[in-house]
Amino acid sequence: MGRDVIVACDFASAQQTFDFLDKFTGRKPFVKIGMELYYAEGPEIVRQIKARGHKIFLDLKLHDIPNTVKKAMAVLSNLDVDITNLHAAGATAMMQGALEGLTRPDGTRPLLIAVTQLTSTDQESMERDLLIKEPIDQVVMHYAKTAKNAGLDGVVCSPLESGKVHDVCGKDFLTITPGVRFADGDVGDQKRVMTPAQAKEIGSDYIVVGRPITAAADPVAAYERCVAEFVD
Ligand code: C5P
């Protein structure tokens, strides 16, 4: 899979999601299903979106003991998603367990991506609540290296971190980056943003775009604009 735009379908129900996806009569976007939609609708929503011809990033951010994560990943691998993820904070044994669970009998598996430090965590809360004293950018790079050494395929990170992650972990280690906004668009609650073109320039492999597409007056045109800036 090459560079692509992933549309964050942050909807509360299957109906809203299908109303949105029905607009895409041409190219079928790569879709991110997060906790809200998955917990509302269950695994059937994944099967239904897949059956409509979309690739799927299932963003459930698993974090538990290795055996539990391994078994949960085995269930997710049967859903035939293309990308899924976990928290690198679960440590190496959990990430290796996840890979074992995710791998199908024929040796294929979805891409497995690590979340490093959530962007909602800052230096102060990391030191105070997690007792991690190192600078947060070093922590993020250390988590990325640990994920790579465990055999994972990449990390979710800010587009501003993509270049550094590639320097530290190699060009083939994937970076999936939210926080993308059009130059003339609303930033909303995202703090550190880049345009699709800037994300391409810095080397992001996938961008995850939600509201600039889902809340646009013409979502298909907004999606095509992202593709034109980031992929083509
Ligand atoms: O609407 P917006 O483009 O801000 O959506 C970005 C998507 O990426 C949302 O699904 C959000 O939960 C997700 N995300 C993020 N920042 C992170 C990790 C995930 O915005 N650090």
Boltz pocket constraint, residues with backbone or C-beta under 6 A from the ligand:
constraints:
  - pocket:
      binder: B
      contacts: [[A, 8], [A, 10], [A, 34], [A, 117], [A, 118], [A, 119], [A, 120], [A, 156], [A, 178], [A, 179], [A, 180], [A, 190], [A, 208], [A, 209], [A, 210], [A, 211], [A, 212]]
      max_distance: 6.0
